[in-house]
């Protein structure tokens, strides 16, 4: 059961890593990247209100701008998903111990 929990906690980070690799490779090979970017925005949509706050700085360096974009669109939502899953498991464990 411990390994299943660890896999579930790391699943958002695996998805973010896969989307980062897909977006970077599509950008590198000049492919049609709007579909992959759509998956990235779909992944981060529940947390979009955090991104819309204007915290995204503007950089003139392309790679730095892309890295900050990946951070805000993929990696911060992955962290928030993982924390949400952890809180869900924590609440379930507390309810189980309370009912016993």
Secondary structure, 3 states (H helix, E strand, C coil): CHHHHHHHHHHHHHHHHHHHHHHHHHHHCCCCCHHHHHHHHHHHHHHHHHHCCCCCCCCCCHHHHHHHHHHHHHHHHHHHHHHHHHHHHHHHHHHHHHHC
